[in-house]
Amino acid sequence: MTFDVHSTFGAQLPDGESTWINKTTDRLVEKFAAERERVGAQIPYIAHDGRYEENMAEVFPGWWVNGFWPGILWQMAVATACLDRTSAANTAPDPPTADVSTVANVNATANPHSSNAEPTTGMLFGRSERVHVSDDPADPKDLLANLRDANQPGSLAHLPSCSFAFAAPAREIEETVLYPVLADYERVDHDLGFVWLLSGVADWRITGSPTARIHALHAATMLAGRFNPVGRFIRAWNEPGREGWAIVDSLMNMPLLFWASRETNDPRFAAIARTHADTMLRTIVRPDGSCNHIVQFDPETGEFVGAPAGQGYAEGSSWSRGQSWAIYGFALMYRHTGDRRYLDAACRVARYFVEQVKVTGGLARLDFRQPDEPLYYDAIASCVAADGLLELARALKEYAERQSEERTTGTGETAAGGDSTDEPASALTPDWCLANALTMLHAVDDRACDWDADRDGLVQLCSVEYHDPERIHIPIVYADYFFLETVLRLKGIAADLWW
């Protein structure tokens, strides 16, 4: 079965891109299988001279990036299982059964695909509470039915060896490092979604672990507890004096609350997410499509105070990673709510972002309003924006389909102060989104990737913040996550961890 990009994203894959996607998938499997052997259940963050020297499980267990390595591991567990099944289907009548004792041989079975082969994998973007499983036994995604043991929910013993080797350390991190952090109120903040969507929720969706589900619901409850009902926002950090601060990054954490509402049939979580997103929509996005990083409110009255400088160049500048969070975050808000205002916001920011990265060939500057010299990049922004553009392409496709149906049935409703048949404000198309996502991916691949499997860290030229020269143009683990997720989505074998 060939993965149909058009049916998912509403866009046509340009000629030759299938070959690049296949080749890049092969390289990702090789790179992360080798890293997994070295890193295991430690938590990496920044690679120094090709090695992850710091284990964040010991240095800072509550650090906001600590979910991305488990996220990489869960994505690889699903991807390698699908690739293993595809290979087995091409060479034998029955796929091999799991053999936990052969975990050490994962590199030998990781990905036998030829780089010139057409994608033969199916679609994993389900909207069930776990990863979607096809009813078609010929579809490689049907293998996911075997990733869950009906008699022992959450057991990893049922996994094929190539998948088990990635899932086991992800589970260990979740249970021994991440969950204990929830017991310490001062070590958790607005980024609980980043941590738990890619660890506990991923575990629950993929393996059916009841323990992972409970842990993730605990995290969602703590995130909801940060909501300021007067200001109608979720507080960001914990430092004194920042009680009224909220940041654009928070939008990416809202899917944890939507998941918790569906999981518990309790609308409170989703209501908080929507209310917070409405506040971000009102205060974060500027008329030209650029975004504030931080917005500040009086925590007692809810009055808007201002927009302090954040990780970009200065107050009023345009920190590129913040723009990328807004693209992906508002596109996800549309996906969870169907509210066109969020779709319009994602389109407006996306158009601004794309115009800015054209100046530098698809690789984002650290701040789009920084001085010309020195020229600082942040490859993370390009990775996140490319991923967000795929989400936006799908949203635009679904929006157009819904509008067509409403015009046919006459059931359209007024939304966002205008008629529901209006096009999104910037009238972007799925093809535009896909083309620009690929431009950014190629820019990162060509100019910012270290593909040496003997070295840790894939995406280089990542920058933490403009005024921190020691952490500019370095490899950071969550750039790797978003690059991986984007390629696997194009390949059709990504686990959908933001639903």
Secondary structure as GFF3:
##gff-version 3
##sequence-region A 1 499
A	DSSP	alpha_helix	5	9	.	.	.	ID=ss1
A	DSSP	alpha_helix	17	39	.	.	.	ID=ss2
A	DSSP	alpha_helix	56	59	.	.	.	ID=ss3
A	DSSP	three_ten_helix	64	67	.	.	.	ID=ss4
A	DSSP	alpha_helix	68	91	.	.	.	ID=ss5
A	DSSP	three_ten_helix	100	105	.	.	.	ID=ss6
A	DSSP	alpha_helix	106	109	.	.	.	ID=ss7
A	DSSP	three_ten_helix	140	147	.	.	.	ID=ss8
A	DSSP	alpha_helix	161	173	.	.	.	ID=ss9
A	DSSP	pi_helix	174	178	.	.	.	ID=ss10
A	DSSP	alpha_helix	179	181	.	.	.	ID=ss11
A	DSSP	three_ten_helix	185	187	.	.	.	ID=ss12
A	DSSP	alpha_helix	192	197	.	.	.	ID=ss13
A	DSSP	alpha_helix	200	207	.	.	.	ID=ss14
A	DSSP	alpha_helix	210	224	.	.	.	ID=ss15
A	DSSP	beta_strand	227	228	.	.	.	ID=ss16
A	DSSP	beta_strand	233	234	.	.	.	ID=ss17
A	DSSP	beta_strand	245	247	.	.	.	ID=ss18
A	DSSP	three_ten_helix	248	253	.	.	.	ID=ss19
A	DSSP	alpha_helix	254	264	.	.	.	ID=ss20
A	DSSP	alpha_helix	268	283	.	.	.	ID=ss21
A	DSSP	beta_strand	294	297	.	.	.	ID=ss22
A	DSSP	beta_strand	304	306	.	.	.	ID=ss23
A	DSSP	alpha_helix	320	337	.	.	.	ID=ss24
A	DSSP	alpha_helix	340	357	.	.	.	ID=ss25
A	DSSP	three_ten_helix	358	360	.	.	.	ID=ss26
A	DSSP	alpha_helix	379	409	.	.	.	ID=ss27
A	DSSP	alpha_helix	430	448	.	.	.	ID=ss28
A	DSSP	three_ten_helix	469	471	.	.	.	ID=ss29
A	DSSP	alpha_helix	477	491	.	.	.	ID=ss30
###
